């Protein structure tokens, strides 16, 4: 909904509510209209105004003492999630952490009122994951010295939210020692819920995919702590789920991509444990999947970048094993991809850095004259 239309809807809702200020139904509708305007303002980039709308909506639903307890708490959790997301986008990570913990507490209350409701339990798991992600983000930014004081980071309004997913990698997490234990505890709680839901709904593919991602998150945190023995079985469980899902629909690119991520994660852990042969096998399977996906969607730069990364990892292992010819072939294919990406996106400096790094790798495995 455009901002102007949302403002008009809010004016109408205020007028209706003012005519009967004690009517709980009207006040609840007013809160929902405020959330709709907040969503429109957020999409337009006006985070401050969006936050004002969300907070007013939260105050309204929190005061609805005569409302159905489950509906009231559910509305509160929705408002708190929106507030937490905006605070994250603004860089107020401390404020976001407090708000998202409040959301988690409320969602737990909602789930407790109806323990058989699968969606409500899934909401708790997702809320747990949001808090865990934020704890990791705070740690990473704090340890890199980019917090700016008070847990804040600079933002253009969308960056930090995107970074939540980008920063959840083993490499980034290695720097996140501060809140990592807390994040791991929260993610384990989410994992318990996910496993319970999967046991009750073994054919629900959404539940299974969610479980695979939670398992992967736990694996990454174990790996970040250097506990590769704990990481491997968790990653393996995620891999088994993704293999089963991919087998149900082999033409589904998303399932194949998920499968490739699990293979690469297991490869990294096996490499860290020194099992280079097994790591190479995992990397090789991941490369095969990503190569097929890239061929099927040649215009997708993300897939080509993923393929290049996989080839580099495979080349590194081959180089350590002394197979210079195979390592050189892997690096050469990755180099061609990086060159293509640099031509497609000439303003992206990362591709130039990748080209230089690949040329250096190729030089190390080139035959000595």
C-alpha positions as CSV (number, residue, x, y, z in Angstrom):
1,X,0.0,0.0,0.0
2,X,1.4,3.4,-0.9
3,X,2.2,5.8,1.9
4,X,-0.5,8.3,0.9
5,X,-3.2,5.6,0.8
6,X,-2.1,4.2,4.1
7,X,-2.3,7.7,5.7
8,X,-5.8,8.1,4.4
9,X,-6.8,4.7,5.8
10,X,-5.3,5.7,9.2
11,X,-7.2,9.0,9.2
12,X,-10.4,7.0,8.6
13,X,-9.6,4.5,11.3
14,X,-8.8,7.3,13.8
15,X,-12.2,8.9,13.1
16,X,-14.0,5.7,13.6
17,X,-12.2,5.0,16.8
18,X,-12.7,8.5,18.2
19,X,-16.5,8.0,17.8
20,X,-16.3,5.0,20.2
21,X,-13.0,5.1,22.0
22,X,-13.7,2.2,24.3
23,X,-14.6,-0.2,21.4
24,X,-11.9,-2.8,21.5
25,X,-12.5,-4.0,18.0
26,X,-12.1,-0.5,16.6
27,X,-8.9,0.1,18.6
28,X,-7.5,-3.2,17.4
29,X,-8.3,-2.2,13.8
30,X,-6.6,1.2,14.4
31,X,-3.4,-0.6,15.6
32,X,-3.4,-2.7,12.4
33,X,-3.8,0.4,10.3
34,X,-0.9,2.0,12.1
35,X,1.2,-1.1,11.3
36,X,0.2,-0.9,7.7
37,X,1.3,2.7,7.5
38,X,4.5,1.8,9.3
39,X,5.2,-0.9,6.7
40,X,4.6,1.6,3.9
41,X,6.9,4.2,5.5
42,X,9.6,1.6,6.1
43,X,9.5,0.6,2.4
44,X,9.9,4.3,1.5
45,X,12.9,4.5,3.7
46,X,11.4,6.7,6.5
47,X,12.4,4.4,9.4
48,X,11.8,7.1,12.1
49,X,8.2,7.6,11.1
50,X,7.7,3.9,10.7
51,X,9.0,3.3,14.2
52,X,6.6,5.9,15.6
53,X,3.6,4.1,14.0
54,X,4.7,0.7,15.3
55,X,5.2,1.9,18.8
56,X,1.8,3.6,18.9
57,X,0.2,0.3,17.6
58,X,2.0,-1.6,20.3
59,X,0.7,0.7,23.0
60,X,-2.8,0.3,21.7
61,X,-2.9,-3.5,21.6
62,X,-1.1,-3.8,25.0
63,X,-3.9,-1.7,26.6
64,X,-6.6,-3.9,25.2
65,X,-7.3,-5.6,28.5
66,X,-10.7,-7.0,27.4
67,X,-9.4,-8.6,24.3
68,X,-9.0,-12.3,23.7
69,X,-5.6,-13.1,25.5
70,X,-4.2,-15.1,22.6
71,X,-5.2,-12.4,20.0
72,X,-3.9,-9.6,22.1
73,X,-0.5,-11.3,22.8
74,X,-0.2,-12.3,19.1
75,X,-0.8,-8.6,18.1
76,X,1.8,-7.5,20.6
77,X,4.4,-9.9,19.3
78,X,3.8,-8.7,15.7
79,X,4.3,-5.0,16.8
80,X,7.4,-5.9,18.8
81,X,8.9,-7.8,15.8
82,X,8.4,-4.8,13.6
83,X,9.9,-2.4,16.2
84,X,12.9,-4.7,16.6
85,X,13.5,-4.9,12.9
86,X,13.4,-1.1,12.5
87,X,15.8,-0.7,15.4
88,X,18.1,-3.2,13.8
89,X,17.9,-1.3,10.5
90,X,18.7,1.9,12.3
91,X,21.7,0.3,13.9
92,X,20.3,0.4,17.5
93,X,21.3,-3.2,18.2
94,X,21.0,-2.8,22.0
95,X,17.5,-1.5,21.7
96,X,16.7,-4.2,19.1
97,X,18.0,-6.9,21.4
98,X,15.7,-5.8,24.2
99,X,12.7,-5.6,22.0
100,X,13.2,-8.9,20.3
101,X,13.6,-10.6,23.6
102,X,10.3,-9.1,24.6
103,X,8.8,-10.5,21.4
104,X,10.2,-13.9,22.3
105,X,8.7,-13.8,25.7
106,X,5.3,-12.9,24.3
107,X,5.4,-15.6,21.6
108,X,6.2,-18.1,24.3
109,X,3.1,-17.0,26.2
110,X,1.0,-17.4,23.0
111,X,2.4,-20.9,22.3
112,X,1.7,-21.9,25.9
113,X,-2.0,-21.0,25.5
114,X,-2.3,-23.5,22.7
115,X,0.4,-26.1,22.8
116,X,-1.0,-28.1,19.9
117,X,-0.8,-25.1,17.5
118,X,2.2,-25.9,15.2
119,X,2.3,-22.4,13.7
120,X,2.6,-20.8,17.2
121,X,5.5,-23.1,18.1
122,X,7.1,-22.3,14.8
123,X,6.7,-18.6,15.6
124,X,8.6,-19.2,18.9
125,X,11.4,-21.0,17.0
126,X,11.7,-18.1,14.5
127,X,11.7,-15.6,17.3
128,X,14.5,-17.5,19.1
129,X,16.5,-17.4,15.8
130,X,16.0,-13.7,15.4
131,X,17.4,-13.1,18.9
132,X,20.3,-15.4,18.3
133,X,21.1,-13.8,15.0
134,X,21.1,-10.4,16.6
135,X,23.5,-11.6,19.4
136,X,25.9,-12.9,16.7
137,X,25.6,-9.6,14.8
138,X,26.4,-7.6,17.9
139,X,29.4,-9.7,18.7
140,X,30.7,-9.6,15.2
141,X,30.4,-5.8,14.9
142,X,31.8,-5.3,18.3
143,X,34.8,-7.5,17.8
144,X,35.6,-5.8,14.5
145,X,35.3,-2.4,16.2
146,X,32.5,-1.1,14.0
147,X,29.9,-0.8,16.6
148,X,30.2,3.0,16.9
149,X,29.5,2.9,20.6
150,X,26.4,1.8,22.4
151,X,25.8,-1.1,20.1
152,X,25.0,1.2,17.1
153,X,26.1,0.9,13.6
154,X,25.8,3.3,10.7
155,X,23.0,2.3,8.2
156,X,21.3,3.4,5.1
157,X,18.1,1.8,6.4
158,X,18.4,-1.6,4.8
159,X,22.0,-2.8,5.3
160,X,22.0,-4.3,8.8
161,X,19.0,-6.4,8.1
162,X,20.6,-7.8,5.0
163,X,23.8,-8.4,6.9
164,X,22.1,-10.6,9.5
165,X,22.1,-13.4,6.9
166,X,25.4,-12.5,5.3
167,X,27.3,-12.5,8.6
168,X,26.0,-15.9,9.6
169,X,29.0,-17.7,8.1
170,X,31.8,-19.7,9.8
171,X,34.4,-17.1,8.9
172,X,32.5,-14.2,10.4
173,X,31.5,-16.2,13.4
174,X,35.2,-16.9,14.2
175,X,35.4,-13.3,15.3
176,X,32.2,-13.5,17.3
177,X,33.3,-14.9,20.7
178,X,31.5,-12.5,23.0
179,X,27.8,-13.5,22.6
180,X,28.3,-16.7,20.7
181,X,27.5,-18.9,23.7
182,X,24.2,-17.1,24.2
183,X,23.4,-17.3,20.6
184,X,24.1,-21.0,20.5
185,X,21.9,-21.6,23.5
186,X,19.0,-19.8,21.9
187,X,19.5,-21.6,18.6
188,X,19.5,-24.9,20.4
189,X,16.1,-24.0,21.8
190,X,15.0,-23.3,18.3
191,X,16.4,-26.7,17.2
192,X,14.5,-28.5,19.9
193,X,11.3,-26.9,18.7
194,X,12.1,-27.6,15.1
195,X,12.9,-31.3,15.7
196,X,9.6,-31.7,17.7
197,X,7.7,-30.1,14.8
198,X,9.4,-32.3,12.3
199,X,8.6,-35.4,14.3
200,X,4.9,-34.4,14.4
201,X,4.8,-33.3,10.7
202,X,7.3,-35.5,8.8
203,X,5.7,-34.6,5.5
204,X,5.7,-30.9,6.0
205,X,8.5,-29.6,3.7
206,X,8.4,-26.1,5.2
207,X,9.0,-27.6,8.7
208,X,11.8,-29.8,7.4
209,X,13.5,-27.0,5.5
210,X,13.3,-24.7,8.5
211,X,14.9,-27.5,10.6
212,X,17.7,-27.9,8.1
213,X,18.6,-24.2,8.4
214,X,18.4,-24.3,12.2
215,X,20.8,-27.3,12.2
216,X,23.1,-25.4,9.9
217,X,23.1,-22.4,12.2
218,X,24.0,-24.6,15.2
219,X,26.7,-26.3,13.1
220,X,28.2,-22.9,12.2
221,X,28.3,-21.8,15.8
222,X,30.1,-25.0,16.9
223,X,32.6,-24.5,14.1
224,X,33.1,-20.9,15.1
225,X,34.1,-22.1,18.5
226,X,36.5,-24.6,16.9
227,X,34.4,-27.6,18.0
228,X,34.4,-29.4,14.7
229,X,33.5,-32.7,16.2
230,X,30.2,-31.2,17.4
231,X,29.7,-29.4,14.2
232,X,30.0,-32.4,11.8
233,X,27.0,-34.5,13.0
234,X,24.8,-31.4,13.0
235,X,25.8,-30.5,9.5
236,X,25.3,-34.1,8.5
237,X,21.8,-34.1,9.8
238,X,21.0,-31.0,7.8
239,X,22.5,-32.6,4.8
240,X,20.3,-35.7,5.2
241,X,17.2,-33.6,5.3
242,X,18.2,-31.6,2.3
243,X,19.1,-34.7,0.3
244,X,15.6,-36.1,1.1
245,X,13.9,-32.8,0.1
246,X,16.0,-32.6,-3.1
247,X,15.0,-36.1,-4.0
248,X,11.4,-35.2,-3.9
249,X,11.8,-32.6,-6.6
250,X,15.2,-32.8,-8.3
251,X,14.2,-29.9,-10.6
252,X,13.7,-27.5,-7.8
253,X,16.7,-25.1,-7.9
254,X,16.2,-23.9,-4.3
255,X,16.5,-27.4,-3.0
256,X,19.6,-28.1,-5.0
257,X,21.2,-24.9,-3.8
258,X,20.3,-25.7,-0.2
259,X,22.0,-29.1,-0.7
260,X,25.1,-27.5,-2.1
261,X,25.4,-25.3,1.0
262,X,25.3,-28.3,3.2
263,X,27.9,-30.1,1.2
264,X,30.2,-27.1,1.3
265,X,29.7,-26.7,5.0
266,X,30.6,-30.3,5.7
267,X,33.6,-29.9,3.4
268,X,34.9,-27.0,5.4
269,X,34.5,-29.0,8.7
270,X,36.2,-32.1,7.3
271,X,39.0,-29.9,5.9
272,X,39.5,-28.3,9.3
273,X,39.6,-31.8,10.9
274,X,42.3,-32.8,8.4
275,X,40.2,-35.3,6.5
276,X,41.2,-33.9,3.1
277,X,39.9,-36.8,1.0
278,X,36.4,-36.6,2.5
279,X,36.5,-32.8,2.3
280,X,37.4,-33.0,-1.4
281,X,34.5,-35.4,-2.1
282,X,32.0,-33.0,-0.4
283,X,33.4,-30.0,-2.3
284,X,33.3,-31.9,-5.5
285,X,29.6,-32.8,-5.1
286,X,28.9,-29.2,-4.2
287,X,30.7,-27.9,-7.3
288,X,28.7,-30.3,-9.5
289,X,25.4,-29.0,-8.2
290,X,26.4,-25.4,-8.5
291,X,27.8,-25.9,-11.9
292,X,24.5,-27.4,-13.1
293,X,22.6,-24.5,-11.5
294,X,24.8,-21.9,-13.1
295,X,24.4,-23.5,-16.5
296,X,20.6,-23.6,-16.1
297,X,20.6,-19.9,-15.0
298,X,23.6,-18.2,-16.7
299,X,22.4,-14.7,-15.9
300,X,22.5,-15.3,-12.1
301,X,25.6,-13.7,-10.8
302,X,25.0,-15.1,-7.3
303,X,25.2,-18.7,-8.6
304,X,28.3,-18.0,-10.6
305,X,29.9,-16.4,-7.5
306,X,29.0,-19.4,-5.4
307,X,30.4,-21.7,-8.0
308,X,33.7,-19.8,-8.1
309,X,33.9,-20.0,-4.3
310,X,33.4,-23.7,-4.3
311,X,36.0,-24.2,-7.0
312,X,38.6,-22.2,-5.0
313,X,37.9,-24.4,-1.9
314,X,38.3,-27.5,-4.0
315,X,41.5,-26.2,-5.6
316,X,43.0,-25.4,-2.2
317,X,42.5,-29.0,-1.0
318,X,43.9,-30.4,-4.3
319,X,46.9,-28.1,-3.9
320,X,47.6,-29.3,-0.4
321,X,47.3,-32.9,-1.6
322,X,49.9,-32.2,-4.2
323,X,47.7,-32.6,-7.3
324,X,48.9,-29.4,-9.0
325,X,47.2,-30.2,-12.3
326,X,43.7,-30.7,-10.8
327,X,44.2,-27.7,-8.5
328,X,45.2,-25.5,-11.5
329,X,42.1,-26.6,-13.4
330,X,39.8,-25.7,-10.5
331,X,41.5,-22.3,-10.1
332,X,41.4,-21.7,-13.9
333,X,37.6,-22.3,-14.0
334,X,37.1,-20.0,-11.0
335,X,39.3,-17.4,-12.7
336,X,37.2,-17.4,-15.8
337,X,34.1,-17.0,-13.6
338,X,35.6,-14.1,-11.7
339,X,36.6,-12.4,-15.0
340,X,33.1,-12.8,-16.3
341,X,31.7,-11.3,-13.1
342,X,34.1,-8.4,-13.2
343,X,32.9,-7.6,-16.8
344,X,29.3,-7.8,-15.7
345,X,29.8,-5.7,-12.7
346,X,32.8,-3.5,-13.3
347,X,32.1,-1.4,-10.3
348,X,32.4,-4.3,-7.9
349,X,35.9,-4.2,-6.5
350,X,35.5,-7.7,-4.9
351,X,35.8,-9.3,-8.3
352,X,39.1,-7.6,-8.9
353,X,40.4,-8.7,-5.6
354,X,39.3,-12.3,-6.4
355,X,41.1,-12.1,-9.7
356,X,44.3,-11.1,-8.0
357,X,44.0,-13.8,-5.4
358,X,43.3,-16.5,-8.0
359,X,46.3,-15.5,-10.1
360,X,48.4,-15.9,-7.0
361,X,47.0,-19.3,-6.3
362,X,47.6,-20.4,-9.9
363,X,51.2,-19.2,-9.6
364,X,51.8,-21.5,-6.6
365,X,50.7,-24.6,-8.5
366,X,52.3,-23.8,-11.9
367,X,55.0,-26.1,-13.0
368,X,58.5,-24.8,-12.1
369,X,60.6,-24.0,-15.2
